[in-house]
Amino acid sequence: MSPGGTLTLGDLTVSRMGYGAMRLSGPGIWGPPSDRETAIAVLREAVELGVTHIDTSDFYGPHTVNELIREALHPYPENLHIVTKVGAKRTPDKGWPSALSREELTSAVHDNLRNLGVDVLDVVNLRLAGEHGVFPIPVSITEPFEVLAELRQQGLIRHLGLSHVSAEQVKEARAIAPVVCVQNEYNVAQRANDGLLDALAAISVPFVPYFPLGGFTPLQSGVLDDCARRVDATPMQVALAWLLQRSPNILLIPGTSSLSHLRENIAAADLELPKDVVADLDALA
């Protein structure tokens, strides 16, 4: 049974509760994990618990997370779908500069194919990364998205998505090729993408929020803690459950390198928040 039910990415059916693999790398999302055996166990346990949607990128590590996924899960179950992203690269100082040229995007797609051990990538998100955490960057995405659309036509990519983008950039991309998902920052306290989320829901495009517990003030954290006590759950579980109840087009990809936290996160898919708790959480923003 798929935790949280299912949604579709194009013609691919995935569990609404997925898994984000970024945290399987070393500190600073750099290098291999400190405990390789546990990292592999987390990936295998996620699949055993019904997760059919893994989010990754070859610039996590770089390369090490995709290599872990391949070691742990290849040959992949038929119902498992891996979503990756391109558009940034890692530098020796552990930076994340943009990498949006034709050569960089093409190379990144081939890196993902090689390190995941597949002939075609299920979904590739174009990630627009601004320096110093500025997202989205106010640029045209026509040229880089056209490159990915060409690679899709060549049969290297099944579906395309977007990450760190504005509503205008989503519209621009959809004029070039179908967009099957959008991945932006969003949680119960950080609601700048409310309008985009609802607009995507209206056209049945999945929205994938990241940082489900990021950017909380002490007061907001106190409210979340209180709500968690009222439903006998952890704050993270409540935050994830609120997202699943917020809109039917939300897909979740919480990340962890801990088996116990993984099980905790998956269990959140079964947590039904009562109306009074939802109202208190809605008021946080």
C-alpha atoms as a printed R data frame, in Angstrom:
    type eleno elety resid chain resno       x      y       z
1   ATOM     1    CA   MET     A     1   0.000  0.000   0.000
2   ATOM     2    CA   SER     A     2   1.345  3.440  -0.930
3   ATOM     3    CA   PRO     A     3   1.746  5.752   2.101
4   ATOM     4    CA   GLY     A     4  -0.530  8.762   1.702
5   ATOM     5    CA   GLY     A     5  -2.148  7.343  -1.423
6   ATOM     6    CA   THR     A     6  -0.862  8.055  -4.920
7   ATOM     7    CA   LEU     A     7  -0.497 10.797  -7.514
8   ATOM     8    CA   THR     A     8   0.677 10.717 -11.097
9   ATOM     9    CA   LEU     A     9   3.724 12.346 -12.666
10  ATOM    10    CA   GLY     A    10   2.715 12.170 -16.298
11  ATOM    11    CA   ASP     A    11   2.065  8.463 -16.785
12  ATOM    12    CA   LEU     A    12   3.993  7.445 -13.651
13  ATOM    13    CA   THR     A    13   2.101  6.605 -10.457
14  ATOM    14    CA   VAL     A    14   3.959  7.458  -7.236
15  ATOM    15    CA   SER     A    15   3.257  7.399  -3.508
16  ATOM    16    CA   ARG     A    16   2.286 10.804  -2.094
17  ATOM    17    CA   MET     A    17   4.758 10.164   0.738
18  ATOM    18    CA   GLY     A    18   8.097  9.905  -0.978
19  ATOM    19    CA   TYR     A    19  11.687 10.096   0.200
20  ATOM    20    CA   GLY     A    20  14.299 12.806  -0.346
21  ATOM    21    CA   ALA     A    21  17.789 11.310  -0.592
22  ATOM    22    CA   MET     A    22  19.856 14.488  -0.175
23  ATOM    23    CA   ARG     A    23  20.693 13.815   3.482
24  ATOM    24    CA   LEU     A    24  22.409 10.544   2.627
25  ATOM    25    CA   SER     A    25  25.548 12.478   1.692
26  ATOM    26    CA   GLY     A    26  28.141 13.802   4.131
27  ATOM    27    CA   PRO     A    27  28.081 17.126   6.031
28  ATOM    28    CA   GLY     A    28  27.267 20.068   3.800
29  ATOM    29    CA   ILE     A    29  25.756 17.636   1.245
30  ATOM    30    CA   TRP     A    30  29.355 16.816   0.390
31  ATOM    31    CA   GLY     A    31  31.106 13.462   0.133
32  ATOM    32    CA   PRO     A    32  29.933 10.032   1.251
33  ATOM    33    CA   PRO     A    33  27.795  9.380   4.346
34  ATOM    34    CA   SER     A    34  29.506  8.662   7.629
35  ATOM    35    CA   ASP     A    35  27.558  5.386   7.900
36  ATOM    36    CA   ARG     A    36  27.202  3.793   4.471
37  ATOM    37    CA   GLU     A    37  25.455  0.662   5.723
38  ATOM    38    CA   THR     A    38  22.736  2.696   7.442
39  ATOM    39    CA   ALA     A    39  22.285  4.881   4.350
40  ATOM    40    CA   ILE     A    40  21.701  1.783   2.232
41  ATOM    41    CA   ALA     A    41  19.354  0.370   4.874
42  ATOM    42    CA   VAL     A    42  17.309  3.605   4.855
43  ATOM    43    CA   LEU     A    43  16.817  3.413   1.085
44  ATOM    44    CA   ARG     A    44  15.774 -0.239   1.220
45  ATOM    45    CA   GLU     A    45  13.456  0.340   4.170
46  ATOM    46    CA   ALA     A    46  11.757  3.241   2.373
47  ATOM    47    CA   VAL     A    47  10.915  0.972  -0.548
48  ATOM    48    CA   GLU     A    48   9.783 -1.815   1.791
49  ATOM    49    CA   LEU     A    49   7.420  0.660   3.487
50  ATOM    50    CA   GLY     A    50   5.757  1.423   0.170
51  ATOM    51    CA   VAL     A    51   7.611  4.522  -1.028
52  ATOM    52    CA   THR     A    52   7.671  4.615  -4.838
53  ATOM    53    CA   HIS     A    53   9.024  8.166  -5.280
54  ATOM    54    CA   ILE     A    54  12.673  8.987  -4.500
55  ATOM    55    CA   ASP     A    55  14.020 12.500  -5.031
56  ATOM    56    CA   THR     A    56  17.725 12.928  -5.752
57  ATOM    57    CA   SER     A    57  20.335 14.715  -7.860
58  ATOM    58    CA   ASP     A    58  23.786 13.875  -9.088
59  ATOM    59    CA   PHE     A    59  25.073 17.101  -7.524
60  ATOM    60    CA   TYR     A    60  24.330 15.671  -4.064
61  ATOM    61    CA   GLY     A    61  27.763 14.599  -2.939
62  ATOM    62    CA   PRO     A    62  28.394 15.141  -5.836
63  ATOM    63    CA   HIS     A    63  27.653 11.711  -7.350
64  ATOM    64    CA   THR     A    64  27.689  9.830  -4.030
65  ATOM    65    CA   VAL     A    65  23.927  9.823  -3.379
66  ATOM    66    CA   ASN     A    66  23.055  8.471  -6.822
67  ATOM    67    CA   GLU     A    67  25.737  5.839  -6.441
68  ATOM    68    CA   LEU     A    68  24.197  4.820  -3.100
69  ATOM    69    CA   ILE     A    69  20.733  4.575  -4.638
70  ATOM    70    CA   ARG     A    70  22.100  2.328  -7.374
71  ATOM    71    CA   GLU     A    71  23.967  0.132  -4.900
72  ATOM    72    CA   ALA     A    72  20.966 -0.223  -2.609
73  ATOM    73    CA   LEU     A    73  18.125 -0.641  -5.088
74  ATOM    74    CA   HIS     A    74  19.353 -1.580  -8.572
75  ATOM    75    CA   PRO     A    75  17.795 -3.350 -10.427
76  ATOM    76    CA   TYR     A    76  14.933 -1.066  -9.479
77  ATOM    77    CA   PRO     A    77  11.430 -2.343  -8.721
78  ATOM    78    CA   GLU     A    78   9.095 -1.680 -11.635
79  ATOM    79    CA   ASN     A    79   6.907  0.640  -9.553
80  ATOM    80    CA   LEU     A    80   9.801  2.729  -8.153
81  ATOM    81    CA   HIS     A    81  10.318  6.104  -9.821
82  ATOM    82    CA   ILE     A    82  13.361  8.306  -9.282
83  ATOM    83    CA   VAL     A    83  13.097 12.059  -9.773
84  ATOM    84    CA   THR     A    84  16.336 13.960 -10.235
85  ATOM    85    CA   LYS     A    85  17.280 17.567 -10.909
86  ATOM    86    CA   VAL     A    86  19.808 19.519 -12.932
87  ATOM    87    CA   GLY     A    87  20.729 23.185 -13.221
88  ATOM    88    CA   ALA     A    88  23.392 23.520 -10.522
89  ATOM    89    CA   LYS     A    89  26.839 22.094  -9.867
90  ATOM    90    CA   ARG     A    90  29.180 21.709  -6.908
91  ATOM    91    CA   THR     A    91  32.476 23.534  -6.583
92  ATOM    92    CA   PRO     A    92  35.474 22.598  -4.403
93  ATOM    93    CA   ASP     A    93  34.421 25.253  -1.856
94  ATOM    94    CA   LYS     A    94  31.093 23.359  -1.557
95  ATOM    95    CA   GLY     A    95  29.211 26.074  -3.437
96  ATOM    96    CA   TRP     A    96  26.080 25.546  -5.570
97  ATOM    97    CA   PRO     A    97  26.453 27.812  -8.634
98  ATOM    98    CA   SER     A    98  24.022 27.634 -11.531
99  ATOM    99    CA   ALA     A    99  24.873 25.286 -14.406
100 ATOM   100    CA   LEU     A   100  22.337 26.113 -17.104
101 ATOM   101    CA   SER     A   101  24.320 26.036 -20.340
102 ATOM   102    CA   ARG     A   102  23.548 23.430 -22.992
103 ATOM   103    CA   GLU     A   103  26.810 21.631 -22.261
104 ATOM   104    CA   GLU     A   104  26.287 21.637 -18.485
105 ATOM   105    CA   LEU     A   105  22.694 20.405 -18.688
106 ATOM   106    CA   THR     A   106  23.523 17.674 -21.180
107 ATOM   107    CA   SER     A   107  26.469 16.529 -19.083
108 ATOM   108    CA   ALA     A   108  24.321 16.510 -15.924
109 ATOM   109    CA   VAL     A   109  21.662 14.339 -17.550
110 ATOM   110    CA   HIS     A   110  24.298 11.831 -18.654
111 ATOM   111    CA   ASP     A   111  25.878 11.876 -15.160
112 ATOM   112    CA   ASN     A   112  22.499 10.990 -13.650
113 ATOM   113    CA   LEU     A   113  21.920  8.224 -16.198
114 ATOM   114    CA   ARG     A   114  25.333  6.703 -15.548
115 ATOM   115    CA   ASN     A   115  25.375  6.925 -11.760
116 ATOM   116    CA   LEU     A   116  21.785  5.724 -11.335
117 ATOM   117    CA   GLY     A   117  22.398  2.925 -13.830
118 ATOM   118    CA   VAL     A   118  19.414  3.611 -16.091
119 ATOM   119    CA   ASP     A   119  18.862  4.203 -19.801
120 ATOM   120    CA   VAL     A   120  16.157  6.818 -19.284
121 ATOM   121    CA   LEU     A   121  15.416  9.167 -16.357
122 ATOM   122    CA   ASP     A   122  11.835  9.111 -15.062
123 ATOM   123    CA   VAL     A   123  11.622 12.832 -14.238
124 ATOM   124    CA   VAL     A   124  14.209 15.605 -14.475
125 ATOM   125    CA   ASN     A   125  13.538 18.908 -12.698
126 ATOM   126    CA   LEU     A   126  15.189 22.063 -13.994
127 ATOM   127    CA   ARG     A   127  16.436 23.811 -10.853
128 ATOM   128    CA   LEU     A   128  16.903 27.571 -10.942
129 ATOM   129    CA   ALA     A   129  19.447 28.415  -8.270
130 ATOM   130    CA   GLY     A   130  20.352 31.945  -7.301
131 ATOM   131    CA   GLU     A   131  23.475 32.813  -5.369
132 ATOM   132    CA   HIS     A   132  23.119 33.474  -1.616
133 ATOM   133    CA   GLY     A   133  19.805 31.646  -1.423
134 ATOM   134    CA   VAL     A   134  17.853 34.013  -3.685
135 ATOM   135    CA   PHE     A   135  14.983 32.074  -5.300
136 ATOM   136    CA   PRO     A   136  13.585 32.176  -7.855
137 ATOM   137    CA   ILE     A   137  16.062 34.040 -10.042
138 ATOM   138    CA   PRO     A   138  14.222 36.424 -12.389
139 ATOM   139    CA   VAL     A   139  15.473 35.050 -15.692
140 ATOM   140    CA   SER     A   140  13.965 33.446 -18.751
141 ATOM   141    CA   ILE     A   141  14.067 29.671 -18.586
142 ATOM   142    CA   THR     A   142  13.311 29.151 -22.260
143 ATOM   143    CA   GLU     A   143  16.837 28.201 -23.341
144 ATOM   144    CA   PRO     A   144  17.657 25.675 -20.580
145 ATOM   145    CA   PHE     A   145  14.180 24.150 -20.657
146 ATOM   146    CA   GLU     A   146  14.393 23.752 -24.425
147 ATOM   147    CA   VAL     A   147  17.629 21.788 -23.932
148 ATOM   148    CA   LEU     A   148  15.864 19.385 -21.567
149 ATOM   149    CA   ALA     A   149  12.902 19.154 -23.933
150 ATOM   150    CA   GLU     A   150  15.309 18.088 -26.689
151 ATOM   151    CA   LEU     A   151  16.846 15.433 -24.445
152 ATOM   152    CA   ARG     A   152  13.327 14.234 -23.678
153 ATOM   153    CA   GLN     A   153  12.607 13.946 -27.407
154 ATOM   154    CA   GLN     A   154  15.801 11.915 -27.738
155 ATOM   155    CA   GLY     A   155  14.406  9.398 -25.231
156 ATOM   156    CA   LEU     A   156  16.797 10.147 -22.355
157 ATOM   157    CA   ILE     A   157  14.080 11.660 -20.129
158 ATOM   158    CA   ARG     A   158  10.438 10.618 -19.708
159 ATOM   159    CA   HIS     A   159   9.057 13.733 -18.028
160 ATOM   160    CA   LEU     A   160  10.149 17.250 -17.055
161 ATOM   161    CA   GLY     A   161   9.608 19.280 -13.903
162 ATOM   162    CA   LEU     A   162  10.760 22.550 -12.331
163 ATOM   163    CA   SER     A   163  12.325 23.635  -9.040
164 ATOM   164    CA   HIS     A   164  12.836 27.077  -7.445
165 ATOM   165    CA   VAL     A   165  10.563 28.822  -9.934
166 ATOM   166    CA   SER     A   166   7.908 31.523 -10.116
167 ATOM   167    CA   ALA     A   167   4.426 31.223 -11.595
168 ATOM   168    CA   GLU     A   168   5.636 33.151 -14.649
169 ATOM   169    CA   GLN     A   169   8.474 30.683 -15.198
170 ATOM   170    CA   VAL     A   170   6.067 27.742 -14.907
171 ATOM   171    CA   LYS     A   171   3.912 29.320 -17.612
172 ATOM   172    CA   GLU     A   172   6.992 29.892 -19.777
173 ATOM   173    CA   ALA     A   173   8.104 26.269 -19.443
174 ATOM   174    CA   ARG     A   174   4.658 24.817 -20.131
175 ATOM   175    CA   ALA     A   175   4.635 26.608 -23.472
176 ATOM   176    CA   ILE     A   176   7.696 24.511 -24.430
177 ATOM   177    CA   ALA     A   177   6.919 21.050 -23.003
178 ATOM   178    CA   PRO     A   178   4.626 19.432 -20.414
179 ATOM   179    CA   VAL     A   179   5.569 20.083 -16.774
180 ATOM   180    CA   VAL     A   180   4.639 17.172 -14.490
181 ATOM   181    CA   CYS     A   181   5.696 18.666 -11.135
182 ATOM   182    CA   VAL     A   182   6.974 21.819  -9.441
183 ATOM   183    CA   GLN     A   183   9.279 21.691  -6.410
184 ATOM   184    CA   ASN     A   184   9.402 24.891  -4.319
185 ATOM   185    CA   GLU     A   185   9.847 25.829  -0.673
186 ATOM   186    CA   TYR     A   186   6.620 25.512   1.279
187 ATOM   187    CA   ASN     A   187   5.483 24.521   4.749
188 ATOM   188    CA   VAL     A   188   2.887 25.405   7.351
189 ATOM   189    CA   ALA     A   189   4.789 28.580   8.296
190 ATOM   190    CA   GLN     A   190   6.358 29.539   4.959
191 ATOM   191    CA   ARG     A   191   3.401 30.104   2.639
192 ATOM   192    CA   ALA     A   192   4.733 32.394  -0.101
193 ATOM   193    CA   ASN     A   193   3.844 29.744  -2.686
194 ATOM   194    CA   ASP     A   194   0.169 29.457  -1.672
195 ATOM   195    CA   GLY     A   195  -1.005 31.001  -4.931
196 ATOM   196    CA   LEU     A   196   1.222 28.855  -7.116
197 ATOM   197    CA   LEU     A   197   0.204 25.701  -5.229
198 ATOM   198    CA   ASP     A   198  -3.487 26.408  -5.789
199 ATOM   199    CA   ALA     A   199  -2.947 27.322  -9.450
200 ATOM   200    CA   LEU     A   200  -1.126 24.031 -10.029
201 ATOM   201    CA   ALA     A   201  -3.851 22.093  -8.231
202 ATOM   202    CA   ALA     A   202  -6.395 23.615 -10.634
203 ATOM   203    CA   ILE     A   203  -4.543 22.098 -13.594
204 ATOM   204    CA   SER     A   204  -3.646 18.826 -11.796
205 ATOM   205    CA   VAL     A   205   0.121 19.435 -11.639
206 ATOM   206    CA   PRO     A   206   1.736 18.002  -8.471
207 ATOM   207    CA   PHE     A   207   3.485 20.409  -6.105
208 ATOM   208    CA   VAL     A   208   6.468 19.071  -4.143
209 ATOM   209    CA   PRO     A   209   7.309 21.185  -1.071
210 ATOM   210    CA   TYR     A   210  10.747 21.064   0.485
211 ATOM   211    CA   PHE     A   211  11.923 22.221   3.944
212 ATOM   212    CA   PRO     A   212   8.713 20.997   5.666
213 ATOM   213    CA   LEU     A   213  10.043 22.330   9.003
214 ATOM   214    CA   GLY     A   214  12.116 25.283   7.803
215 ATOM   215    CA   GLY     A   215  11.921 28.937   8.807
216 ATOM   216    CA   PHE     A   216   9.741 28.699  11.917
217 ATOM   217    CA   THR     A   217   9.759 31.480  14.518
218 ATOM   218    CA   PRO     A   218   9.851 30.431  18.191
219 ATOM   219    CA   LEU     A   219   6.150 31.321  18.491
220 ATOM   220    CA   GLN     A   220   5.237 29.233  15.458
221 ATOM   221    CA   SER     A   221   7.303 26.337  16.780
222 ATOM   222    CA   GLY     A   222   5.429 26.571  20.072
223 ATOM   223    CA   VAL     A   223   2.075 26.300  18.300
224 ATOM   224    CA   LEU     A   224   3.317 23.319  16.281
225 ATOM   225    CA   ASP     A   225   4.568 21.618  19.444
226 ATOM   226    CA   ASP     A   226   1.186 22.167  21.109
227 ATOM   227    CA   CYS     A   227  -0.662 20.721  18.118
228 ATOM   228    CA   ALA     A   228   1.643 17.705  18.157
229 ATOM   229    CA   ARG     A   229   0.865 17.041  21.828
230 ATOM   230    CA   ARG     A   230  -2.876 17.229  21.127
231 ATOM   231    CA   VAL     A   231  -2.712 14.469  18.501
232 ATOM   232    CA   ASP     A   232   0.014 12.418  20.207
233 ATOM   233    CA   ALA     A   233   2.494 12.832  17.363
234 ATOM   234    CA   THR     A   234   5.817 14.534  16.707
235 ATOM   235    CA   PRO     A   235   6.010 18.082  15.310
236 ATOM   236    CA   MET     A   236   7.483 16.745  12.071
237 ATOM   237    CA   GLN     A   237   4.614 14.284  11.683
238 ATOM   238    CA   VAL     A   238   2.087 17.071  12.212
239 ATOM   239    CA   ALA     A   239   3.852 19.324   9.697
240 ATOM   240    CA   LEU     A   240   3.863 16.533   7.109
241 ATOM   241    CA   ALA     A   241   0.245 15.572   7.782
242 ATOM   242    CA   TRP     A   242  -0.820 19.215   7.403
243 ATOM   243    CA   LEU     A   243   0.862 19.330   3.991
244 ATOM   244    CA   LEU     A   244  -0.909 16.165   2.819
245 ATOM   245    CA   GLN     A   245  -4.242 17.642   3.945
246 ATOM   246    CA   ARG     A   246  -3.468 21.109   2.538
247 ATOM   247    CA   SER     A   247  -4.031 20.105  -1.084
248 ATOM   248    CA   PRO     A   248  -4.568 16.841  -2.977
249 ATOM   249    CA   ASN     A   249  -1.795 17.723  -5.465
250 ATOM   250    CA   ILE     A   250   0.975 17.749  -2.840
251 ATOM   251    CA   LEU     A   251   3.733 15.132  -2.954
252 ATOM   252    CA   LEU     A   252   6.114 14.900   0.001
253 ATOM   253    CA   ILE     A   253   9.833 14.060  -0.049
254 ATOM   254    CA   PRO     A   254  11.042 14.350   3.578
255 ATOM   255    CA   GLY     A   255  14.679 13.391   3.897
256 ATOM   256    CA   THR     A   256  16.572 11.672   6.680
257 ATOM   257    CA   SER     A   257  19.597  9.459   7.222
258 ATOM   258    CA   SER     A   258  17.956  7.756  10.222
259 ATOM   259    CA   LEU     A   259  15.855  4.605  10.105
260 ATOM   260    CA   SER     A   260  13.755  5.698  13.081
261 ATOM   261    CA   HIS     A   261  13.051  9.119  11.541
262 ATOM   262    CA   LEU     A   262  12.180  7.471   8.243
263 ATOM   263    CA   ARG     A   263   9.571  5.282   9.944
264 ATOM   264    CA   GLU     A   264   8.268  8.334  11.820
265 ATOM   265    CA   ASN     A   265   7.878 10.269   8.581
266 ATOM   266    CA   ILE     A   266   6.117  7.421   6.773
267 ATOM   267    CA   ALA     A   267   3.709  7.033   9.701
268 ATOM   268    CA   ALA     A   268   2.661 10.678   9.241
269 ATOM   269    CA   ALA     A   269   0.815  9.610   6.093
270 ATOM   270    CA   ASP     A   270  -1.760  7.904   8.334
271 ATOM   271    CA   LEU     A   271  -2.203 10.892  10.671
272 ATOM   272    CA   GLU     A   272  -5.572 12.609  10.226
273 ATOM   273    CA   LEU     A   273  -5.533 16.057  11.822
274 ATOM   274    CA   PRO     A   274  -8.798 17.231  13.436
275 ATOM   275    CA   LYS     A   275 -10.379 20.483  12.271
276 ATOM   276    CA   ASP     A   276  -9.312 22.488  15.330
277 ATOM   277    CA   VAL     A   277  -5.662 21.517  14.872
278 ATOM   278    CA   VAL     A   278  -5.806 22.329  11.156
279 ATOM   279    CA   ALA     A   279  -7.311 25.727  11.971
280 ATOM   280    CA   ASP     A   280  -4.539 26.534  14.451
281 ATOM   281    CA   LEU     A   281  -1.887 25.484  11.940
282 ATOM   282    CA   ASP     A   282  -3.538 27.421   9.112
283 ATOM   283    CA   ALA     A   283  -3.365 30.540  11.295
284 ATOM   284    CA   LEU     A   284   0.422 30.248  11.673
285 ATOM   285    CA   ALA     A   285   1.011 31.950   8.328
